[in-house]
Amino acid sequence: MSEPKLLHATKWIHLLERDGWIYASRRLPGQAERIDAVSIVALHHEPDDPKRHRLVVIEEFRIPIDGWEFSLPAGLLDAGESVATCAARELREETGLEVSNLIRVSGKTYTSAGLADETQAFALLTCTGVPAESPGVDNERIRVHLLSRQGCADLLARNERGEVALSSRLWPFLLTAASNGRLGEALLQE
C-alpha cells in the first residue's frame, strides 16, 4: 500500500489519493490518526420530572445540500481537546444548553469510510438549560429542537415522506426513541 498523496488542502479538509482511491481527510499525510469530531446524543432534563428527558436535535442549514438538515449537535475537536470537553463546548455553542452528566463516550467510529477517513466519537449525556434563540458560531444557522418520543416518530415520518433531510447519525437514535421511548437509561417524555 502506497503513502497518501495530497491533491488539495484547505483549512478544514484535504483531498488525498492513495492506491487509486481519492478521499477526504481532516489530516494531512503523515499526521497520526486521532478522533476528529464528536456527535452528541444529548438528553434534556424535563424541569417538571428530572427522570424524563427530550432528545436534543438541531436543524442546521448545510451548504453542500443547499437546505436544512436535522442532526445531532456535533463538532470538531480542537488540538489537545478531549471528547468530553469538546462535547460540552459544542453543545453550548450549538444549543445554549449545559452538560449535567456525561454518561458514556464511544471509541473511534468512522463517518463514511468510502468517502473519508474522518473519525468521530459519540458522547451520550444529559443536559439542562433553555435552548438559545440564535445558537451557533461563525455564521452557522441553527435551530434547536427538544423532541419527545412522539416528536421523534413525527420527524421520522416527515423524513419518510421526503419532507425533511436527516443526518445518517441521527436516524438510528430517532428510530430507537420512537420505538421504545428510551435512549440509554433515559425515558423520553411523551
C-alpha positions as CSV (number, residue, x, y, z in Angstrom):
1,M,0.0,0.0,0.0
2,S,1.4,3.4,-1.0
3,E,1.6,6.6,1.1
4,P,-1.3,9.1,0.6
5,K,-0.6,11.9,-1.9
6,L,-2.0,15.3,-1.1
7,L,-4.1,16.6,-4.1
8,H,-5.6,19.7,-2.4
9,A,-5.6,21.3,1.1
10,T,-8.0,23.7,2.8
11,K,-8.3,24.8,6.3
12,W,-10.8,22.1,7.3
13,I,-10.5,19.3,4.9
14,H,-8.0,17.8,2.4
15,L,-8.3,15.8,-0.7
16,L,-5.9,12.8,-0.8
17,E,-5.2,9.9,-3.2
18,R,-3.9,6.5,-2.2
19,D,-3.7,3.4,-4.5
20,G,-6.1,5.0,-6.9
21,W,-8.7,5.9,-4.3
22,I,-9.5,9.6,-3.8
23,Y,-10.8,10.6,-0.4
24,A,-11.3,13.5,2.0
25,S,-9.4,13.8,5.2
26,R,-9.2,16.1,8.2
27,R,-5.5,15.3,8.5
28,L,-2.5,15.9,6.2
29,P,-0.4,12.9,5.0
30,G,1.8,11.7,7.8
31,Q,-0.3,13.0,10.7
32,A,-1.4,10.4,13.2
33,E,-4.9,9.2,13.2
34,R,-7.0,10.6,16.0
35,I,-10.6,11.3,16.8
36,D,-11.5,14.2,14.6
37,A,-15.1,15.0,15.8
38,V,-17.8,14.3,18.3
39,S,-21.5,13.6,17.8
40,I,-23.6,14.4,20.9
41,V,-26.6,12.4,22.0
42,A,-28.0,14.9,24.4
43,L,-30.9,14.2,26.6
44,H,-32.5,17.3,28.1
45,H,-33.9,17.0,31.6
46,E,-37.5,17.9,31.8
47,P,-37.9,20.6,34.5
48,D,-41.1,19.0,36.0
49,D,-39.7,15.5,36.1
50,P,-35.9,15.0,36.1
51,K,-36.2,11.3,35.3
52,R,-37.8,12.1,31.9
53,H,-36.0,13.7,29.0
54,R,-36.2,15.0,25.5
55,L,-33.7,14.3,22.7
56,V,-31.8,17.4,21.6
57,V,-31.8,17.7,17.9
58,I,-30.5,20.6,15.8
59,E,-31.7,21.8,12.4
60,E,-28.9,23.4,10.5
61,F,-28.6,24.9,7.1
62,R,-26.0,22.9,5.2
63,I,-24.3,24.4,2.1
64,P,-23.5,21.1,0.3
65,I,-27.2,20.0,0.3
66,D,-28.5,23.6,-0.2
67,G,-31.0,23.1,2.6
68,W,-31.8,22.3,6.2
69,E,-30.7,19.0,7.8
70,F,-31.8,17.6,11.2
71,S,-28.9,16.2,13.1
72,L,-27.3,15.6,16.4
73,P,-25.2,18.5,17.8
74,A,-21.6,17.8,16.7
75,G,-18.2,19.4,16.1
76,L,-14.5,19.1,15.6
77,L,-12.1,18.6,18.4
78,D,-9.6,21.3,18.9
79,A,-5.9,20.3,19.2
80,G,-5.4,18.5,22.5
81,E,-9.1,18.7,23.4
82,S,-10.8,15.6,25.0
83,V,-14.0,14.2,23.6
84,A,-15.8,15.2,26.8
85,T,-14.6,18.8,26.7
86,C,-15.4,19.1,23.0
87,A,-18.9,17.7,23.6
88,A,-19.6,20.3,26.3
89,R,-18.2,23.2,24.2
90,E,-20.1,22.2,21.1
91,L,-23.4,21.6,22.9
92,R,-23.1,25.0,24.5
93,E,-22.2,26.7,21.1
94,E,-24.9,24.9,19.0
95,T,-27.7,24.8,21.5
96,G,-27.0,27.1,24.5
97,L,-27.5,24.0,26.8
98,E,-25.1,22.8,29.5
99,V,-23.9,19.3,30.2
100,S,-25.2,18.0,33.6
101,N,-23.8,14.4,33.3
102,L,-21.6,12.7,30.8
103,I,-22.9,9.1,30.7
104,R,-20.8,7.4,28.1
105,V,-18.3,8.1,25.3
106,S,-17.7,5.7,22.4
107,G,-14.4,4.6,21.0
108,K,-13.4,5.8,17.5
109,T,-16.0,5.4,14.7
110,Y,-15.9,6.4,11.1
111,T,-18.4,8.7,9.5
112,S,-18.3,7.5,5.9
113,A,-15.3,5.2,5.2
114,G,-16.0,5.1,1.4
115,L,-15.6,8.8,1.2
116,A,-13.4,10.0,4.0
117,D,-11.1,8.8,6.8
118,E,-12.8,11.2,9.2
119,T,-13.2,9.7,12.7
120,Q,-15.6,10.6,15.4
121,A,-16.8,9.5,18.9
122,F,-20.3,9.6,20.2
123,A,-21.0,11.3,23.6
124,L,-24.1,10.3,25.5
125,L,-25.0,12.9,28.1
126,T,-27.7,14.7,29.9
127,C,-28.1,18.5,29.8
128,T,-30.1,21.3,31.3
129,G,-31.0,24.9,30.4
130,V,-33.0,26.8,27.9
131,P,-32.1,26.5,24.2
132,A,-30.5,29.6,22.8
133,E,-32.5,31.8,20.4
134,S,-29.7,32.2,17.9
135,P,-27.1,29.4,18.6
136,G,-24.0,28.7,16.6
137,V,-20.7,30.4,15.7
138,D,-19.1,31.5,12.5
139,N,-22.3,32.1,10.5
140,E,-23.9,28.8,11.4
141,R,-27.6,28.8,11.0
142,I,-29.1,26.5,13.7
143,R,-32.5,25.8,15.2
144,V,-32.8,23.8,18.4
145,H,-35.5,21.1,18.9
146,L,-36.2,19.2,22.1
147,L,-38.0,16.1,20.9
148,S,-40.4,13.8,22.9
149,R,-40.9,10.2,21.9
150,Q,-43.8,11.3,19.6
151,G,-41.6,14.1,18.3
152,C,-39.0,11.6,17.2
153,A,-41.7,9.5,15.5
154,D,-43.1,12.6,13.8
155,L,-39.7,13.6,12.4
156,L,-39.1,10.0,11.1
157,A,-42.4,10.1,9.3
158,R,-41.6,13.5,7.8
159,N,-38.3,12.1,6.5
160,E,-40.1,9.1,5.0
161,R,-42.5,11.4,3.2
162,G,-39.5,13.3,1.8
163,E,-40.3,16.5,3.7
164,V,-37.1,16.8,5.7
165,A,-33.4,15.8,5.4
166,L,-31.9,13.7,8.3
167,S,-28.3,13.1,9.2
168,S,-27.4,9.4,8.9
169,R,-26.1,9.7,12.5
170,L,-29.5,10.9,13.8
171,W,-31.8,8.3,12.1
172,P,-31.0,5.3,14.4
173,F,-31.5,7.4,17.5
174,L,-34.8,8.7,16.3
175,L,-35.9,5.1,15.4
176,T,-34.9,3.8,18.8
177,A,-36.5,6.6,20.7
178,A,-39.7,6.4,18.7
179,S,-39.9,2.6,19.0
180,N,-39.3,2.1,22.7
181,G,-39.2,5.6,24.2
182,R,-35.7,5.0,25.6
183,L,-32.1,6.1,24.8
184,G,-29.6,4.5,27.1
185,E,-31.3,4.5,30.5
186,A,-33.3,7.7,29.8
187,L,-37.0,7.7,29.2
188,L,-38.2,10.3,26.7
189,Q,-41.3,12.2,27.8
190,E,-44.4,11.7,25.7
